[in-house]
Amino acid sequence: MNNALYWITLAALAGTSSLALAQEKTDGILTVATIGEPPTLDAMQTPTDIVLMIDQHIFETLFTYDAEWKSVPLLAAAQPTISEDGLTYRIPLREGVKFHDGSDFDAKDVVASLKRWMAVNSKGKQVAEIVESLAEDGDHAVIIKLKSRYAPLLATLSQASIILPSEKIADTLTEFVGTGPYALKERKPDQYTQLVRFEDYKSPEGEPSNYAGKRVAIAKEIRFVPVPDANTRVEGLISGQFDFADSLPVSAFERVEASGDAKPVIYENAGWASLNMNMKEGVLTKKALRQAVQAALNPNDMMLAAFSDERFFSVDGSIFPKGFFWHTEAGVARYGEGDPETAAKLMAEAGYDGTPIRLMTSRQYEFHYKIGEVAKAYLEAAGFKVDLQVVDWATLTTRRADPKQWDIFITHSNFPGDPTTINTITDTYPGWYVSDQKAKAVAAYMEATSDEAKFKAWEGIQTVIYDDAPLFKAGNFNALTGVAASISDYTPTYWPHFWNVTPKK
């Protein structure tokens, strides 16, 4: 199969697939090479990618993300019933679900787990501020009453708000018992985390769609092995030591493909790169100059320099990419091939005095550095003076906290399930994006209770973001992983998962 066809096939599989459902459970083992050792298996405490990747096999949440990144039921039996004032959510729960210790899943477990989540998790703490009460409604439903409308509620309940048996809940977890398709058997730090099939697992119904739908524990066992060195992950995949290798360098694509023993897997839209601007102090406190930066830059040239190969990036002015529920062109402006004339007019309008723009980037993320080099060239072509400062990532994160030390910094993020959790929208995130029109647009979103109302409100937020110009989106980037050639039913997802995957024979 040629590269293009293989890539297209993976993209098609990323939606829904019934391939795995035709497979029977086996005694096979899947060995997964991860980027390192998880610091914990308590996703409430540390919801990092490596923790969520492993945890999702052990634990489940009330809701999860489908292929459009909409929140759909997982342990919930259906979408919540919402009162007319938008303040009361009644969430029905699935019946007949068991925990790995044999106990029954019920409303008591949900209430106890969500109370812990609201006490220890950063997003949970945000939810806690607007929760009036959380209570059981019989054994198979819970009721959440809010102080004010909160549109991101289901999205925040779709990640890290894992449901535990009420009897096992503690400040520091000592037992990791969930309802997922796999149970924790053994964890040896820096060696492996061993999961085994949970024979009494009760799957949700429906066609697989991202994390939603039917889940079958086809492999009897999954072993997650920490392998911090990327080249070692590549070698182990090609040699057959690993069935899956996460986060491979894009330069390894041809080598993996040519091996015959493994296949490269591209996960599209793993994240997005951006140039974030300082709205608090310095030369870019003037909106017209921030808009001039937008007009001056060429996103395609920046992303091509960063990733060298169009298989690994796409350029799209919408903050969310195509295929996501939130994708829209609403408000997109000053995003294209670079327009030095428009930039120069905006600079003249703002009275630009030649003060250098301090553009901060890091070589620890090589693609950040390459984006910075191209950005400097385009900004200078428009008439800006640019001081490109290349520092290590730790220095960059320290400096960006001080508004006196920079004007633009380059970073990247994943695509969240809810748009209001984008870092830049937060008033206190470095860049300090504060404006009356942003506050009004976000308030309108928070009031929304239906998907249609949320989408319309998000269009308003994106329009305001382009007008206020707190950032410039360089583009979307893809991630490269690899899978053994004998595995034909792996479907790429942001946090790789291995239910519905048949091990090699």
Secondary structure, DSSP 8 states (H G I E B T S, - for coil): --HHHHHHHHHHHTSB--TGGGS---S-EEEEEESS--S-S-TTT---HHHHHHHHHH---SEEE-TTS-EEESSBSS--EE-TTS-EEEEEB-SS-B-TTS-B--HHHHHHHHHHHHHH-HHHHHHHTTEEEEEE-SSSEEEEEESS--TTHHHHTTSS-----GGG--SS-S----SSSEEEEEEETTTEEEEEE-TT-----S--BTTBS-----SSEEEEEE---HHHHHHHHHHTS-SEEEEE-GGGHHHHHHHSSEEEEEEEEEEEEEEEE-SSSSGGGSHHHHHHHHHH--HHHHHHHHHSSGGGEE--SSSS-TTSTT---TT--S-SS--HHHHHHHHHHHT-----EEEEEESSSHHHHHHHHHHHHHHHHHT--EEEEEE-HHHHHHHTTSTTS-SEEEEEE---SSGGGSGGGSTTSTT----HHHHHHHHHHHH--SHHHHHHHHHHHHHHHHHH-SEEEEEEEEEEEEEETT-------SS---TT-----
